[in-house]
Amino acid sequence: MEYKGIICAMITPLDENQDINPQATRELIDYLIGKGVYGLFILGTNGECHVLTDDEKVEFAKIVIEHTNNRVPVFVGTGGNSTREVINLSKRMEEIGASALSVITPYFVAPTQQELVAHYKAVASSVKLPILMYNMPGKTGINIEPESVRELAKVKNIIGIKDSGGKLENMKAYLEVTKGEDFGVFSGSDSLILDILKVGGQGAVAATANFLAEIDVAIYNNFIKGDLEAAQKAQDSIEELRRILKFGTIPSVIKQTVTLNGINVGPARLPATQPTGEKLEEIKRVVEAYKATFNSGLY
């Protein structure tokens, strides 16, 4: 299976008791696939992997995998600090039918590059599934250096990397060191979707797609068609959403926009709380403006 395009970094819908909400999850999956996303990326940063237990992660992944029913690939986040724990969770996700795994670097105590390479090789050898490495140095305290990616790209089932570092130069270096390998580079920074495509990347794992799926997909589809003007217009138009995402702790604002757009995905799990007051009013204003754009049929 070829992995490309806009893959939605999907949020995890919760109910009023902060438990997983299966019905809202199914509604969101159908909405996103209906808008043309090329894949679902669950249990990442915006999927609140950091506040879910392993059993909850498996429960949620089962719901997503079963309801998606192979319509698009499902990338499942299994990363953590302990190589043993990552392997155990990765095996559980393989058993329930994940399409691929996403494995973020260990964090809190940053490993050396040699330890990082050994970690990824150990995880990759424990499963048959494709693995997308996940680089997020701003949160983890470590960057997967291009030389490490050069070595890891030679591992058969390590098929790519999602880079949320926000530096195009780093992603370009990944592309350079993996020339000739069957290896894809995806932007995890939504502001760089078009930029990574222009330099040879495969696409993006985009959190904004939870609400702006059709616009994010338009960036990719217009680029592929060669309509760079339309692709740039779509890229520019997501900036207003990115501006208000700073109004709350991840993923509180993006969850609020999805709920305001008609699918009640609930709040972020505590300690993150939902925006209120003036911030909430501004979020509502921005959502309404986007909905008017959707209705105009521009995307």
N, C-alpha and C positions, 0 to 999 in steps of 0.2 A: 504494500500500500504506500502510495506517495503522500507525504505530509507537506502541506503548503497552505497558503492563503491566510485568512483571518480565523484564528482559533480563539474562541471566547474564554477568557479567564473567569470562569463562572463562579458567581457567589453561591453560598450555601443557604437556602431559604430556611428560616426558623419560625416556630410558632410563638404564641404569647408566653409560653413557658420556657422559651429558648431551647426547645428540642427541635430536631430535624423535622421539616414539614414536607412529607412526601408529595402531597397534592400540588403545592406551589412549585415544587421541584419539577414535576412533570409538565406543568403549565409553562414554566420558563424554558425547559428543553424544547418544547414544541414551538414556542415563540422564536427562539434563537435559530433553530433549524429552518423554520419558515422564512426567516430573514436572510438565509443564505450563508450562515457561518460554515466554515470548512472543517470545524472540529470543536470539541469541548475540552477544556483544561480545568479539571476540578481539584479541589483541595490544595490550592496554591495560597498565596498571600491574601488575595481578595476572597478566597474560599474559606478563610479562617482556619487554616490547618493548624495554626499555633494554639488554638483554644478548643480543639476537638480531640477526643480520645481515639486510640487506634480502632476500637470497636465501633465508634460512631463513624469513623472514616470508611470502614468496610460497609457499614449499613448504608451510608449515603452513596458510596460507589455502586453498590448493588442496584439501588433505585435508578441511578443515572444510566448504568450500563444496560439494564433490562428495558428501560423506557426508550432509550436512544435506538436500541435494536439494530445496531450496525448502520444506521442512516449516515452517521459521521463518526470519525474516530473519537474515542474518549481517552484522553491523557489523564492519568491518575497520579496525584502527588503522593510520594512515599518517603520523602526526604526527612532527615533528622540528624541528630548528633552522633548516635552510636551506629557503627556499621552493622552490627548484629541486628539491631532493631529495624534498621532500614531494610535489610535482607528479609527479615521475618514478615514485615508488612508488605514488601514487594511480592513475596510468594503468595500471600493471601489475596492480593489484588490480581495476580496472574490466574489464580484458581477461579475467581468469579468472572473472568472474561474481559479484563481491561484490554484496550487496544495497544496501549503503550504506557510507560511510566514517566513521570517527571521527578527528577531527584535534585533537590536544592543542595548546595554545599552545607556541610556541618557549620554550625555557628556558635556564638558565645565564646568558646575557646577555638580560635581559628587554627586549623591544621596547616602544616607546611604544604608546598606544592607536591612534594613527593608523597606525603600522606594522603593528599587529595586524590592523586592519581591512583594510589593503591585502593582507596575507598571506592572509587567509581568502578575500578576493575573487579573488585570483590562483589559489588552489587550486580554488575553486568553478568558475571559468571554464574550467579545464583538463579537467574531466570532466563527464559528464552525471549521475553518481550523486548521490543525496541525501547531504548531509554533516551529521553531528552534531558540533558543536563540543564540546570537552572542556576544562573549566575546573578546574584543580587548583592553586590559588595556593600551597598549603603546600609543594608540590614544585617548582613552576616559577618561583615568585617574582613572578608577575604574575596579577592578576585581570582577567578580561574584564568591563569595566565595563558597567552596564546601557545606557548611551548607545551604546556600541559594538554591543551586541546589538540595540538598536533599529534601527541602520543595517544590520547584517548579516542580520537577519530578513527584510529586503526582497529579499535575493538569492534567486532562485527555488529553487535546490537546497540552500540552507542551511535545514534543516528542524527544527533543534532544538539543544539544548545539554544536556550532562551536566555537572552541577556537583558536584564533590567537595570543595568548600570547607567544607562542614559548617555553613553559615550559612543558615538558612531565609529570613532577611530578604533576602539577595542573590537567592535563587531567586524570591521574591515580586516583587522588583523586575524580574526578567527577564519574569515573567508580565505585569506591569503594562505594560512598554514594548512588548510584542509582541501586545497585544490587537488582534484583527482580522486578525492574520497567521496563516498556516498554519504554526504553529511550536510545538514541544513542549518542555517543561522536564522533565528527568529528574534525580532525585537520584542522585548517586554516593556519597552517604553513607548507609549502610544503616540507620542509626539514625533517618533522617528519611523513610523510605518513606511511612508513613501521613501524616505532616505535609504532605509535598508534594502528596499526593493530595487532602487536605482543602482546599488552597488553589488547586486547579485544575491541578496538574501531571499529566503523562501517565503517570508511573510511575517506575521506578528501574532503574539499571544496577548490579546488586548482585553483589559478590564472594562474599558469604555463600551465595549460591544454588548455588555449586559443591557445597556439602554440604547446605545447608538449602533446596533448591529448593522443596520442597512447602510449607514454612512461609512463605517469602517470597511465593510465589504465593498462599497463603491470605490474606496481608495485602491484596493487590490484589483478589482475587476477592470476599472478604467486604466490602471497601469498596464495590465496584461493586454488590453485592447489597443494600447498605444495612445490613449487620450490623456496625456500628462496634465493638460489644463484642468480637466474634470477631476482627475486624481488629486491634484493640488488643492482644488476648491474643497473637496471632501476632507482632505487632511486639515486644512485651515479651520474648517467648521467644527471640529471637535474641541477646539481650544477653550470655548466657553464652558464646556463641561469640565475640562481639566482644571479650569480656574476655580470652580466651586468645590471640586473634590478636596481641596485644602480646608474646607469648612468643618471637617470632623476627622476622627480617627478612622483609619482604614478598617472595614469597608463601609462605614456608616452612611456616607453620602451616596455612594453608588447604589446601596440598598434602598435608600430613600427615593432615588430617582426611578428605580424599577417599580416600587410600590405605587408611586404617583402615576406611573405609566400603565397601571392596571393589573399588575400581578403582585399580590401582597406577600412579599418575601420576608417580612418581619424585620426586627431590629438586628443590629450586630450583637454578638454575644459579649456580655460584660467581661472586662471592665469598659469596653467601648460603649458609648451611649449615642443615641440619635440626636442630630442637631435640633435646636428649638429657636424660638424667637425670630429675630431679624435674619439669621442665617437660614432658617427653614423657609421663611417667606421668599428669600432670594432664590433658594433652590426651586421652590414652586414656580417662580417666575421664569426661570431658565427652562424648566421642564415644559412649561406651556409653550414657550417660544419654539423649542425643538419639535413639539408635537404639531405645531402649525406648519413647520418645515416638512415633516413627514407627510402631512395631509396634502401638501402642495405637489407631491409626486416628483420632487427634484432628485430623489435617490432611488 
